[in-house]
C-alpha cells in the first residue's frame, strides 16, 4: 500500500474516532513506518527483491503498472513468527493451534482467528491428507490455556471439540 493510501486511511480512521474524542494509533505513514522499524523482531533482517509484470502487453497505451518495476521489502515470516513464539512476553497470550469452543447450549463460540472455521478446516484438511486414523493416534497439542491434560485427535471424521 502506498504512503498516500496509508495517510488517507489514517485520516478516515481519525474521522471515525472524533465522536469518541480519540485518535488512531499512527498520525501518518511515517509514524507507522517508524513504529514497524522499531519493533523488536530479534535478528530478522529486511530483505528485498524486484518485481515486474512479465505477461503479454496490450497493443497501444499500456497501464503504468505493466511497465513499472517494484521493490518488495519483507522480513522472513518464519523467522518473525519463530521470534514471536519464543518471546516470553507473549507466553499464554495467543493461540498457536486451531480450536473449537462451545457453550453449554452447543453454540460455537468465536473469539479470534484460531477459533474460526477457516483455521479449523485447514487443520482438519491437513490431518485428512496425512491419513490419520484410529490406529495411528497422534498427540497434537494441549489445552490452549496451559492445562496439563493433553487432547488427542483420534479420527478425522469426528473432529475433537472442547
DSSP file (Angstrom, degrees, kcal/mol; ACC not computed):
  #  RESIDUE AA STRUCTURE BP1 BP2  ACC     N-H-->O    O-->H-N    N-H-->O    O-->H-N    TCO  KAPPA ALPHA  PHI   PSI    X-CA   Y-CA   Z-CA
    1    1 A X              0   0    0      0, 0.0     5,-0.0     0, 0.0     2,-0.0   0.000 360.0 360.0 360.0 137.1    0.0    0.0    0.0
    2    2 A X     >  -     0   0    0      1,-0.1     4,-2.4     4,-0.0     5,-0.2  -0.275 360.0-114.6 -73.1 159.4    1.4    3.4   -0.9
    3    3 A X  H  > S+     0   0    0      1,-0.2     4,-2.5     2,-0.2    26,-0.2   0.891 118.0  53.2 -59.2 -40.7    2.3    6.0    1.7
    4    4 A X  H  > S+     0   0    0      2,-0.2     4,-2.3     1,-0.2    -1,-0.2   0.899 108.6  48.6 -62.5 -41.2   -0.5    8.3    0.3
    5    5 A X  H  > S+     0   0    0      2,-0.2     4,-2.5     1,-0.2    -1,-0.2   0.892 110.5  51.5 -66.1 -39.1   -3.1    5.5    0.7
    6    6 A X  H  X S+     0   0    0     -4,-2.4     4,-2.5     2,-0.2    -2,-0.2   0.934 110.4  49.0 -61.7 -45.2   -1.9    4.8    4.2
    7    7 A X  H  X S+     0   0    0     -4,-2.5     4,-2.1     1,-0.2    -2,-0.2   0.902 110.7  50.6 -61.0 -40.8   -2.3    8.5    5.0
    8    8 A X  H  X S+     0   0    0     -4,-2.3     4,-2.3     2,-0.2    -1,-0.2   0.923 111.1  47.8 -64.1 -43.9   -5.8    8.6    3.5
    9    9 A X  H  X S+     0   0    0     -4,-2.5     4,-2.6     1,-0.2    -2,-0.2   0.903 111.2  50.9 -63.2 -40.7   -6.9    5.5    5.6
   10   10 A X  H  X S+     0   0    0     -4,-2.5     4,-2.5     2,-0.2    -1,-0.2   0.865 109.0  51.8 -65.7 -35.0   -5.4    7.1    8.7
   11   11 A X  H  X S+     0   0    0     -4,-2.1     4,-2.2     2,-0.2    -2,-0.2   0.924 111.7  46.2 -65.3 -44.5   -7.4   10.3    8.0
   12   12 A X  H  X S+     0   0    0     -4,-2.3     4,-1.8     2,-0.2    -2,-0.2   0.902 112.6  50.7 -63.4 -40.8  -10.6    8.3    7.6
   13   13 A X  H  X S+     0   0    0     -4,-2.6     4,-1.0     1,-0.2    -2,-0.2   0.926 109.7  50.3 -62.1 -45.0   -9.8    6.4   10.8
   14   14 A X  H >X S+     0   0    0     -4,-2.5     3,-0.7     1,-0.2     4,-0.7   0.902 108.2  53.2 -60.4 -41.7   -9.2    9.6   12.7
   15   15 A X  H >< S+     0   0    0     -4,-2.2     3,-0.7     1,-0.2     4,-0.4   0.869 106.4  52.7 -62.4 -36.1  -12.6   11.0   11.4
   16   16 A X  H 3< S+     0   0    0     -4,-1.8    -1,-0.2     1,-0.2    -2,-0.2   0.711 109.0  51.0 -72.5 -18.3  -14.4    7.9   12.7
   17   17 A X  H X<>S+     0   0    0     -4,-1.0     5,-1.9    -3,-0.7     3,-1.3   0.524  82.9  89.4 -95.7  -7.2  -12.8    8.4   16.1
   18   18 A X  G X<5S+     0   0    0     -3,-0.7     3,-1.9    -4,-0.7    -1,-0.2   0.900  83.0  57.6 -57.0 -42.4  -13.8   12.1   16.5
   19   19 A X  G 3 5S+     0   0    0     -4,-0.4    -1,-0.3     1,-0.3    -2,-0.1   0.722 109.8  45.3 -62.6 -20.3  -17.1   11.1   18.1
   20   20 A X  G < 5S-     0   0    0     -3,-1.3    -1,-0.3     2,-0.1    -2,-0.2   0.346 111.6-120.5-101.2   3.5  -15.2    9.2   20.8
   21   21 A X  T < 5S+     0   0    0     -3,-1.9     2,-0.3    -4,-0.3    -3,-0.2   0.927  73.8 124.5  54.4  47.7  -12.7   12.1   21.3
   22   22 A X      < -     0   0    0     -5,-1.9     2,-0.3    -8,-0.2    -1,-0.2  -0.798  51.9-139.0-131.8 170.4   -9.9    9.6   20.3
   23   23 A X        -     0   0    0     -2,-0.3     4,-0.1    -3,-0.1    -9,-0.1  -0.927  27.5-102.7-129.5 153.8   -7.1    9.3   17.8
   24   24 A X        -     0   0    0     -2,-0.3   -14,-0.0   -14,-0.2   -10,-0.0  -0.299  39.7-107.1 -68.5 163.9   -5.8    6.5   15.6
   25   25 A X  S    S+     0   0    0      1,-0.1     2,-0.4     2,-0.0    -1,-0.1   0.699 103.8  44.6 -68.9 -18.2   -2.5    4.8   16.8
   26   26 A X        -     0   0    0      1,-0.1    -2,-0.2   -16,-0.1     3,-0.1  -0.977  64.1-154.4-129.1 141.0   -0.5    6.4   14.0
   27   27 A X  S    S-     0   0    0     -2,-0.4     2,-0.3     1,-0.2    -1,-0.1   0.802  76.2 -23.2 -83.6 -29.2   -0.5   10.0   12.8
   28   28 A X  S  > S-     0   0    0      1,-0.1     4,-2.1   -18,-0.0    -1,-0.2  -0.938  79.4 -75.7-164.9-177.8    0.7    9.3    9.2
   29   29 A X  H  > S+     0   0    0     -2,-0.3     4,-3.0   -26,-0.2     5,-0.2   0.869 125.5  55.1 -61.9 -37.0    2.6    6.8    7.1
   30   30 A X  H  > S+     0   0    0      1,-0.2     4,-2.5     2,-0.2    -1,-0.2   0.902 107.9  49.1 -64.4 -40.1    6.0    7.9    8.5
   31   31 A X  H  > S+     0   0    0      2,-0.2     4,-2.0     1,-0.2    -1,-0.2   0.906 112.7  48.4 -64.2 -41.9    4.8    7.3   12.1
   32   32 A X  H  X S+     0   0    0     -4,-2.1     4,-2.5     2,-0.2    -2,-0.2   0.938 112.4  48.1 -62.0 -48.1    3.6    3.8   11.1
   33   33 A X  H  X S+     0   0    0     -4,-3.0     4,-2.9     1,-0.2    -2,-0.2   0.902 110.3  51.8 -61.1 -41.7    6.8    3.0    9.3
   34   34 A X  H  X S+     0   0    0     -4,-2.5     4,-1.6     1,-0.2    -1,-0.2   0.897 110.1  49.5 -62.6 -39.8    8.9    4.2   12.3
   35   35 A X  H  X S+     0   0    0     -4,-2.0     4,-0.7     2,-0.2    -2,-0.2   0.924 112.6  47.0 -65.0 -44.2    6.8    2.0   14.6
   36   36 A X  H >< S+     0   0    0     -4,-2.5     3,-1.1     1,-0.2    -2,-0.2   0.939 112.8  49.3 -61.5 -47.0    7.3   -1.0   12.3
   37   37 A X  H 3< S+     0   0    0     -4,-2.9    -1,-0.2     1,-0.3    -2,-0.2   0.784 111.1  49.5 -66.3 -26.9   11.0   -0.4   12.0
   38   38 A X  H 3< S+     0   0    0     -4,-1.6     2,-0.3    -5,-0.2    -1,-0.3   0.524  83.1 113.5 -90.8  -4.3   11.5    0.0   15.8
   39   39 A X  S << S-     0   0    0     -3,-1.1     2,-0.6    -4,-0.7    -3,-0.0  -0.502  73.5-121.5 -68.6 128.9    9.6   -3.2   16.6
   40   40 A X        +     0   0    0     -2,-0.3     3,-0.1     1,-0.1    -1,-0.1  -0.605  43.3 160.7 -75.6 118.6   12.0   -5.8   18.1
   41   41 A X    >   -     0   0    0     -2,-0.6     3,-0.8     1,-0.6     2,-0.2  -0.027  51.1-114.9-124.5  27.6   12.0   -8.9   15.9
   42   42 A X  T 3  S-     0   0    0      1,-0.2    -1,-0.6    41,-0.1    38,-0.1  -0.531  74.6 -29.5  72.0-139.2   15.2  -10.4   17.0
   43   43 A X  T 3  S+     0   0    0     -2,-0.2     2,-0.8    -3,-0.1    -1,-0.2  -0.105  89.9 138.0-106.3  35.4   17.8  -10.5   14.4
   44   44 A X    <   -     0   0    0     -3,-0.8    -3,-0.1    35,-0.1     2,-0.1  -0.721  41.9-151.3 -85.1 110.4   15.5  -10.8   11.4
   45   45 A X        -     0   0    0     -2,-0.8    31,-0.5     1,-0.1     2,-0.2  -0.380  19.0-102.1 -80.5 158.2   16.9   -8.6    8.7
   46   46 A X  E     -A   75   0A   0     29,-0.1     2,-0.3    -2,-0.1    29,-0.2  -0.556  40.4-169.9 -71.3 142.1   14.9   -6.8    5.9
   47   47 A X  E     -A   74   0A   0     27,-3.2    27,-2.4    -2,-0.2     2,-0.3  -0.877   2.6-170.3-127.0 162.7   15.2   -8.5    2.5
   48   48 A X  E     +A   73   0A   0     -2,-0.3     2,-0.3    25,-0.2    25,-0.2  -0.987  12.6 179.4-150.9 161.1   14.1   -7.3   -0.9
   49   49 A X  E     -A   72   0A   0     23,-1.7    23,-3.3    -2,-0.3     2,-0.3  -0.963  29.1-114.4-152.6 163.2   13.5   -8.2   -4.4
   50   50 A X  E     -A   71   0A   0     -2,-0.3     2,-0.4    21,-0.2    21,-0.2  -0.794  26.3-165.2-103.9 147.2   12.3   -6.5   -7.6
   51   51 A X  E     +A   70   0A   0     19,-2.7    19,-3.2    -2,-0.3     2,-0.3  -0.992   9.9 173.2-135.1 137.3    9.1   -7.5   -9.4
   52   52 A X  E     -A   69   0A   0     -2,-0.4    17,-0.1    17,-0.2    14,-0.1  -0.997  40.0-101.8-144.2 140.3    7.9   -6.6  -12.8
   53   53 A X        +     0   0    0     15,-0.6    -2,-0.0    12,-0.5    13,-0.0  -0.373  35.2 179.1 -58.4 132.1    4.9   -7.7  -14.8
   54   54 A X        +     0   0    0     -2,-0.1    -1,-0.1     2,-0.1     3,-0.1   0.130  41.5 107.0-126.4  21.5    6.0  -10.3  -17.4
   55   55 A X  S    S-     0   0    0      1,-0.2     2,-0.2    11,-0.1    -2,-0.0  -0.142  84.3 -57.8 -85.6-172.3    2.8  -11.1  -19.1
   56   56 A X        -     0   0    0      1,-0.1     2,-0.4    -2,-0.0    -1,-0.2  -0.497  53.7-136.4 -70.3 131.6    1.5  -10.2  -22.5
   57   57 A X        -     0   0    0     -2,-0.2    -1,-0.1    -3,-0.1     5,-0.1  -0.721  19.5-118.9 -90.8 138.9    1.4   -6.4  -23.0
   58   58 A X        -     0   0    0     -2,-0.4     2,-0.1     1,-0.1    -1,-0.1  -0.309  32.4 -98.5 -71.5 159.6   -1.7   -5.0  -24.8
   59   59 A X  S    S+     0   0    0      3,-0.0     2,-0.2    -2,-0.0    -1,-0.1  -0.449  89.7   7.1 -71.5 150.7   -1.5   -3.1  -28.0
   60   60 A X  S    S+     0   0    0     -2,-0.1     2,-0.2     2,-0.0    -2,-0.0  -0.477 120.3  16.1  80.2-146.4   -1.4    0.7  -27.8
   61   61 A X  S    S-     0   0    0     -2,-0.2     2,-0.4     1,-0.0    -3,-0.1  -0.416  72.0-152.2 -69.0 133.4   -1.2    2.5  -24.4
   62   62 A X        -     0   0    0     -2,-0.2     5,-0.1    -5,-0.1    -1,-0.0  -0.854  22.0-107.1-108.2 139.8   -0.1    0.3  -21.6
   63   63 A X    >>  -     0   0    0     -2,-0.4     3,-1.5     1,-0.1     4,-0.6  -0.369  31.0-121.1 -61.1 144.6   -1.1    0.8  -17.9
   64   64 A X  H >> S+     0   0    0      1,-0.3     4,-1.3     2,-0.2     3,-1.0   0.819 109.7  63.1 -60.7 -31.8    1.9    2.1  -15.9
   65   65 A X  H 34 S+     0   0    0      1,-0.2   -12,-0.5     2,-0.2    -1,-0.3   0.781  97.4  58.5 -65.8 -23.5    1.8   -0.9  -13.6
   66   66 A X  H <4 S+     0   0    0     -3,-1.5    -1,-0.2     1,-0.2    -2,-0.2   0.724 115.2  33.7 -77.0 -20.4    2.5   -3.2  -16.5
   67   67 A X  H << S+     0   0    0     -3,-1.0    -2,-0.2    -4,-0.6    -1,-0.2   0.480 100.2  94.9-112.6  -5.2    5.8   -1.4  -17.3
   68   68 A X     <  -     0   0    0     -4,-1.3   -15,-0.6     1,-0.0     2,-0.4  -0.523  64.8-136.3 -88.3 155.4    7.0   -0.4  -13.9
   69   69 A X  E     -A   52   0A   0     -2,-0.2     2,-0.4   -17,-0.1   -17,-0.2  -0.916  20.2-155.7-108.5 138.8    9.4   -2.3  -11.6
   70   70 A X  E     -A   51   0A   0    -19,-3.2   -19,-2.7    -2,-0.4     2,-0.5  -0.927  10.8-139.0-120.4 138.0    8.5   -2.6   -7.9
   71   71 A X  E     -A   50   0A   0     -2,-0.4     2,-0.5   -21,-0.2   -21,-0.2  -0.842  18.4-158.2 -92.3 126.0   10.8   -3.2   -5.0
   72   72 A X  E     -A   49   0A   0    -23,-3.3   -23,-1.7    -2,-0.5     2,-0.4  -0.929   7.4-167.7-107.9 121.8    9.3   -5.6   -2.5
   73   73 A X  E     +A   48   0A   0     -2,-0.5     2,-0.3   -25,-0.2   -25,-0.2  -0.899  19.7 145.6-111.5 138.8   10.6   -5.4    1.1
   74   74 A X  E     -A   47   0A   0    -27,-2.4   -27,-3.2    -2,-0.4     2,-0.4  -0.978  41.2-124.8-159.4 166.1    9.9   -8.0    3.7
   75   75 A X  E     -A   46   0A   0     -2,-0.3     2,-0.3   -29,-0.2   -29,-0.1  -0.943  51.8 -88.7-115.9 145.5   11.2   -9.9    6.7
   76   76 A X     >  -     0   0    0    -31,-0.5     4,-2.4    -2,-0.4     3,-0.2  -0.343  36.6-151.0 -56.5 112.4   11.3  -13.7    6.7
   77   77 A X  H  > S+     0   0    0     -2,-0.3     4,-2.7     1,-0.2     5,-0.2   0.856  93.1  53.8 -58.8 -37.2    7.8  -14.6    8.0
   78   78 A X  H  > S+     0   0    0      1,-0.2     4,-2.6     2,-0.2    -1,-0.2   0.925 110.9  45.6 -63.2 -43.3    9.0  -17.9    9.5
   79   79 A X  H  > S+     0   0    0      2,-0.2     4,-2.3    -3,-0.2    -2,-0.2   0.891 112.8  50.9 -67.9 -38.5   11.8  -16.2   11.4
   80   80 A X  H  X S+     0   0    0     -4,-2.4     4,-2.4     2,-0.2    -2,-0.2   0.944 113.3  44.7 -62.8 -47.5    9.4  -13.4   12.6
   81   81 A X  H  X S+     0   0    0     -4,-2.7     4,-3.0     2,-0.2     5,-0.2   0.905 111.1  54.0 -64.7 -40.9    6.9  -16.0   13.9
   82   82 A X  H  X S+     0   0    0     -4,-2.6     4,-2.0    -5,-0.2    -1,-0.2   0.921 110.7  46.8 -57.7 -43.6    9.7  -18.0   15.5
   83   83 A X  H  X S+     0   0    0     -4,-2.3     4,-0.8     2,-0.2    -2,-0.2   0.889 112.0  50.2 -67.0 -38.8   10.8  -14.9   17.4
   84   84 A X  H >< S+     0   0    0     -4,-2.4     3,-0.8     1,-0.2     6,-0.3   0.943 112.2  46.9 -63.0 -46.7    7.3  -14.1   18.4
   85   85 A X  H 3< S+     0   0    0     -4,-3.0    -2,-0.2     1,-0.2    -1,-0.2   0.858 113.7  48.2 -64.9 -35.1    6.6  -17.6   19.7
   86   86 A X  H 3< S+     0   0    0     -4,-2.0     2,-0.6    -5,-0.2    -1,-0.2   0.566  86.4 104.5 -83.5  -7.3    9.9  -17.7   21.6
   87   87 A X    X<  -     0   0    0     -3,-0.8     3,-1.9    -4,-0.8     4,-0.2  -0.641  64.4-150.1 -77.0 118.1    9.4  -14.2   23.2
   88   88 A X  G >  S+     0   0    0     -2,-0.6     3,-1.2     1,-0.3    -1,-0.2   0.711  91.1  72.8 -63.3 -18.9    8.4  -14.7   26.8
   89   89 A X  G 3  S+     0   0    0      1,-0.2    -1,-0.3     3,-0.0    -5,-0.0   0.760  98.6  47.9 -64.8 -22.5    6.3  -11.5   26.7
   90   90 A X  G X> S+     0   0    0     -3,-1.9     3,-2.6    -6,-0.3     4,-0.5   0.387  78.0 136.8 -98.6   3.0    3.7  -13.4   24.6
   91   91 A X  T <4 S-     0   0    0     -3,-1.2    -3,-0.0     1,-0.3    -5,-0.0  -0.290  84.0  -1.7 -56.7 125.0    3.5  -16.5   26.8
   92   92 A X  T 34 S+     0   0    0      2,-0.2    -1,-0.3     1,-0.1     3,-0.1   0.564 108.5 104.4  73.1   9.3   -0.1  -17.5   27.2
   93   93 A X  T <4 S+     0   0    0     -3,-2.6     2,-0.3     1,-0.1    -2,-0.2   0.586  76.8  30.9-101.8 -11.8   -1.3  -14.5   25.1
   94   94 A X  S  < S-     0   0    0     -4,-0.5     2,-0.5    50,-0.1    -2,-0.2  -0.988  74.9-114.0-146.4 158.2   -2.1  -16.1   21.7
   95   95 A X        -     0   0    0     -2,-0.3    19,-0.1     1,-0.1     4,-0.1  -0.777  21.0-175.8 -92.2 127.9   -3.4  -19.4   20.3
   96   96 A X        +     0   0    0     -2,-0.5     2,-0.3     1,-0.1    -1,-0.1   0.398  69.9  46.8-103.6   0.8   -0.9  -21.3   18.2
   97   97 A X  S    S-     0   0    0     47,-0.0    23,-0.1    44,-0.0    -1,-0.1  -0.993  90.8-102.2-139.8 146.3   -3.3  -24.1   17.2
   98   98 A X        +     0   0    0     -2,-0.3     2,-0.3    21,-0.2    17,-0.2  -0.334  45.2 174.8 -64.1 148.4   -6.9  -24.0   15.8
   99   99 A X        -     0   0    0     15,-2.4     2,-0.4    17,-0.1    21,-0.1  -0.982  26.1-141.2-149.9 159.5   -9.6  -24.9   18.3
  100  100 A X        -     0   0    0     -2,-0.3    62,-1.6    60,-0.1     2,-0.4  -0.995  18.2-170.8-124.5 133.3  -13.4  -25.0   18.6
  101  101 A X  E     -B  109   0B   0      8,-0.5     8,-3.4    -2,-0.4     2,-0.3  -0.975   2.1-167.8-127.1 137.1  -15.1  -23.9   21.8
  102  102 A X  E     -B  108   0B   0     -2,-0.4     6,-0.2     6,-0.2     2,-0.1  -0.935  15.6-131.4-126.8 146.0  -18.8  -24.4   22.5
  103  103 A X    >   -     0   0    0      4,-2.1     3,-2.0    -2,-0.3     6,-0.0  -0.251  46.1 -86.9 -83.3-178.2  -21.1  -23.0   25.2
  104  104 A X  T 3  S+     0   0    0      1,-0.3    -1,-0.1     2,-0.1    -2,-0.0   0.687 129.0  56.1 -66.5 -17.2  -23.5  -25.2   27.3
  105  105 A X  T 3  S-     0   0    0      2,-0.1    -1,-0.3     0, 0.0     3,-0.1   0.372 120.3-106.8 -93.1   3.9  -26.2  -24.9   24.5
  106  106 A X    <   +     0   0    0     -3,-2.0     2,-0.4     1,-0.3    -2,-0.1   0.594  69.6 147.9  83.5  10.9  -23.8  -26.2   21.9
  107  107 A X        -     0   0    0      1,-0.1    -4,-2.1     0, 0.0     2,-0.3  -0.661  52.7-117.3 -82.3 132.1  -23.3  -22.8   20.2
  108  108 A X  E     -B  102   0B   0     -2,-0.4     2,-0.6    -6,-0.2    -6,-0.2  -0.519  26.1-144.4 -68.7 126.8  -19.9  -22.4   18.6
  109  109 A X  E     -B  101   0B   0     -8,-3.4    -8,-0.5    -2,-0.3     2,-0.4  -0.858  13.7-165.7 -98.5 119.5  -18.0  -19.5   20.3
  110  110 A X        +     0   0    0     -2,-0.6     3,-0.1     1,-0.1     6,-0.1  -0.870  26.5 145.8-102.4 134.4  -15.9  -17.4   18.0
  111  111 A X        -     0   0    0      1,-0.5     2,-0.3    -2,-0.4    -1,-0.1   0.534  63.3  -1.6-140.8 -20.6  -13.3  -15.1   19.6
  112  112 A X  S >  S-     0   0    0      1,-0.1     3,-1.2     0, 0.0    -1,-0.5  -0.925  84.9 -75.1-158.4-177.2  -10.2  -14.9   17.4
  113  113 A X  G >  S+     0   0    0     -2,-0.3     3,-1.5     1,-0.3     6,-0.5   0.887 124.0  52.1 -55.2 -45.2   -8.6  -16.2   14.2
  114  114 A X  G 3  S+     0   0    0      1,-0.3   -15,-2.4     5,-0.1    -1,-0.3   0.641 105.9  55.1 -73.7 -12.7   -7.7  -19.6   15.6
  115  115 A X  G <  S+     0   0    0     -3,-1.2    -1,-0.3   -17,-0.2   -14,-0.2   0.456  92.4 102.3 -92.6  -1.5  -11.3  -20.2   16.9
  116  116 A X  S <> S-     0   0    0     -3,-1.5     4,-1.7    -4,-0.4   -17,-0.1  -0.309  82.5-115.3 -83.2 165.1  -12.7  -19.6   13.4
  117  117 A X  H  > S+     0   0    0      1,-0.2     4,-3.1     2,-0.2     5,-0.2   0.854 109.3  58.1 -67.5 -37.0  -13.9  -22.1   10.8
  118  118 A X  H  > S+     0   0    0      2,-0.2     4,-2.2     1,-0.2    -1,-0.2   0.954 108.8  43.9 -62.1 -49.6  -11.2  -21.4    8.2
  119  119 A X  H  > S+     0   0    0     -6,-0.5     4,-1.9     1,-0.2    -1,-0.2   0.909 115.8  49.7 -60.8 -41.6   -8.3  -22.2   10.6
  120  120 A X  H  X S+     0   0    0     -4,-1.7     4,-2.6     1,-0.2     5,-0.2   0.935 110.5  49.0 -62.2 -47.4  -10.1  -25.3   11.8
  121  121 A X  H  X S+     0   0    0     -4,-3.1     4,-2.8     1,-0.2    -1,-0.2   0.857 108.3  54.5 -64.1 -35.0  -10.8  -26.5    8.3
  122  122 A X  H  X S+     0   0    0     -4,-2.2     4,-2.2    -5,-0.2    -1,-0.2   0.918 111.1  45.2 -63.8 -41.9   -7.2  -26.0    7.3
  123  123 A X  H  X S+     0   0    0     -4,-1.9     4,-2.4     2,-0.2    -2,-0.2   0.921 114.9  46.7 -67.6 -43.9   -6.0  -28.2   10.2
  124  124 A X  H  X S+     0   0    0     -4,-2.6     4,-2.8     2,-0.2    -2,-0.2   0.902 111.6  52.3 -65.1 -40.2   -8.6  -30.9    9.6
  125  125 A X  H  X S+     0   0    0     -4,-2.8     4,-2.3    -5,-0.2    -1,-0.2   0.914 110.0  49.2 -60.2 -43.1   -7.7  -30.8    5.8
  126  126 A X  H  X S+     0   0    0     -4,-2.2     4,-0.9     1,-0.2    -2,-0.2   0.923 112.2  47.6 -62.9 -43.9   -4.1  -31.3    6.7
  127  127 A X  H ><>S+     0   0    0     -4,-2.4     5,-1.4     1,-0.2     3,-0.6   0.898 111.2  51.0 -66.5 -39.3   -4.9  -34.2    9.1
  128  128 A X  H ><5S+     0   0    0     -4,-2.8     3,-1.5     1,-0.2    -1,-0.2   0.903 107.3  54.0 -61.9 -40.0   -7.1  -35.8    6.4
  129  129 A X  H 3<5S+     0   0    0     -4,-2.3    -1,-0.2     1,-0.3    -2,-0.2   0.709 107.1  51.0 -70.8 -17.3   -4.3  -35.5    3.9
  130  130 A X  T <<5S-     0   0    0     -4,-0.9    -1,-0.3    -3,-0.6    -2,-0.2   0.345 109.4-125.2-100.1   6.8   -1.9  -37.3    6.2
  131  131 A X  T < 5 -     0   0    0     -3,-1.5     2,-0.5    -4,-0.2    -3,-0.2   0.887  36.1-177.5  56.6  48.3   -4.4  -40.2    6.7
  132  132 A X      < +     0   0    0     -5,-1.4    24,-0.7     3,-0.0     2,-0.2  -0.667  11.4 175.2 -75.7 127.1   -4.5  -40.1   10.5
  133  133 A X    >   -     0   0    0     -2,-0.5     3,-1.4    22,-0.1    22,-0.1  -0.716  48.6 -91.2-125.9 176.6   -6.8  -43.0   11.6
  134  134 A X  G >  S+     0   0    0      1,-0.3     3,-0.7    -2,-0.2    21,-0.1   0.863 126.2  54.4 -56.9 -36.5   -7.9  -44.5   14.8
  135  135 A X  G 3  S+     0   0    0      1,-0.3    -1,-0.3     2,-0.0    -3,-0.0   0.677 110.4  47.6 -72.9 -16.3   -4.9  -47.0   14.6
  136  136 A X  G <  S+     0   0    0     -3,-1.4    -1,-0.3    18,-0.2    -2,-0.1  -0.385  76.1 171.3-122.5  54.6   -2.5  -44.1   14.3
  137  137 A X    <   -     0   0    0     -3,-0.7     2,-0.4    -5,-0.1    17,-0.1  -0.363  11.7-167.4 -65.2 144.0   -3.5  -41.7   17.0
  138  138 A X  E     -C  153   0C   0     15,-0.9    15,-1.0    -2,-0.0     2,-0.4  -0.998  25.4-119.4-136.8 136.9   -1.0  -38.9   17.5
  139  139 A X  E     +C  152   0C   0     -2,-0.4    13,-0.2    13,-0.2     3,-0.1  -0.612  37.5 168.4 -70.1 126.9   -0.7  -36.3   20.2
  140  140 A X  E     -     0   0C   0     11,-0.8     2,-0.3    -2,-0.4    -1,-0.1   0.405  51.3 -37.8-125.9   2.6   -1.1  -32.9   18.6
  141  141 A X  E     -C  151   0C   0     10,-0.6    10,-1.1   -44,-0.0     2,-0.3  -0.991  49.6-108.6 168.5-173.2   -1.5  -30.4   21.4
  142  142 A X  E     -C  150   0C   0     -2,-0.3     8,-0.2     8,-0.2     6,-0.1  -0.901  57.5 -58.1-140.0 170.6   -2.7  -29.5   24.8
  143  143 A X    >   -     0   0    0      6,-0.8     3,-2.1    -2,-0.3     4,-0.3  -0.252  51.1-127.2 -51.8 133.2   -5.4  -27.2   26.1
  144  144 A X  T 3  S+     0   0    0      1,-0.3    -1,-0.2     2,-0.2   -50,-0.1   0.641 105.1  62.4 -64.4 -14.7   -4.6  -23.7   24.9
  145  145 A X  T 3  S-     0   0    0    -50,-0.0    -1,-0.3     0, 0.0    -2,-0.1   0.262 125.1 -94.0 -96.7  13.2   -4.8  -22.3   28.4
  146  146 A X    <   +     0   0    0     -3,-2.1    -2,-0.2     1,-0.2    -3,-0.0   0.604  66.1 162.2  93.0  12.7   -1.8  -24.4   29.6
  147  147 A X        -     0   0    0     -4,-0.3    -1,-0.2     1,-0.1    -4,-0.2  -0.298  41.2-136.7 -62.0 149.7   -3.7  -27.4   31.1
  148  148 A X  S    S+     0   0    0     -6,-0.1     2,-0.9     2,-0.1    -1,-0.1   0.470  79.0 100.2 -86.4  -1.1   -1.5  -30.5   31.6
  149  149 A X        -     0   0    0     -6,-0.0    -6,-0.8     1,-0.0    -2,-0.1  -0.756  68.6-147.3 -86.5 108.9   -4.3  -32.7   30.2
  150  150 A X  E     -C  142   0C   0     -2,-0.9     2,-0.4    -8,-0.2    -8,-0.2  -0.366   2.9-145.0 -72.7 154.3   -3.4  -33.4   26.6
  151  151 A X  E     -C  141   0C   0    -10,-1.1   -11,-0.8    -2,-0.0   -10,-0.6  -0.945  12.5-153.5-116.9 146.6   -6.1  -33.9   23.9
  152  152 A X  E     -C  139   0C   0     -2,-0.4     2,-0.7   -13,-0.2   -13,-0.2  -0.949  14.0-134.5-124.7 135.4   -5.7  -36.3   21.1
  153  153 A X  E     +C  138   0C   0    -15,-1.0   -15,-0.9    -2,-0.4     3,-0.1  -0.801  30.8 170.4 -87.0 118.0   -7.1  -36.3   17.6
  154  154 A X        +     0   0    0     -2,-0.7     2,-0.4     1,-0.3   -18,-0.2   0.852  61.4  11.7-100.4 -41.4   -8.3  -39.9   17.1
  155  155 A X    >   -     0   0    0      3,-0.4     3,-1.6     1,-0.1    -1,-0.3  -0.983  55.5-146.3-145.3 127.6  -10.4  -39.8   13.9
  156  156 A X  T 3  S+     0   0    0    -24,-0.7     3,-0.4    -2,-0.4   -28,-0.1   0.699  98.9  66.4 -69.2 -17.8  -10.6  -37.1   11.3
  157  157 A X  T 3  S+     0   0    0      1,-0.3     2,-0.3    -3,-0.0    -1,-0.3   0.690 108.5  40.3 -73.8 -16.2  -14.2  -38.0   10.6
  158  158 A X  S <  S-     0   0    0     -3,-1.6    -3,-0.4     3,-0.0    -4,-0.3  -0.701  87.5-154.0-131.7  79.6  -15.1  -36.8   14.1
  159  159 A X        -     0   0    0     -3,-0.4    -3,-0.1    -2,-0.3     2,-0.1  -0.191  25.7-106.0 -56.8 144.6  -13.1  -33.6   14.9
  160  160 A X        -     0   0    0      2,-0.0     2,-0.3    -9,-0.0   -60,-0.1  -0.377  37.2-166.4 -69.7 149.4  -12.4  -33.0   18.5
  161  161 A X              0   0    0     -3,-0.1   -60,-0.1   -62,-0.1    -1,-0.0  -0.952 360.0 360.0-133.8 154.1  -14.4  -30.3   20.3
  162  162 A X              0   0    0    -62,-1.6   -61,-0.2    -2,-0.3    -1,-0.1   0.345 360.0 360.0-120.2 360.0  -13.9  -28.6   23.6
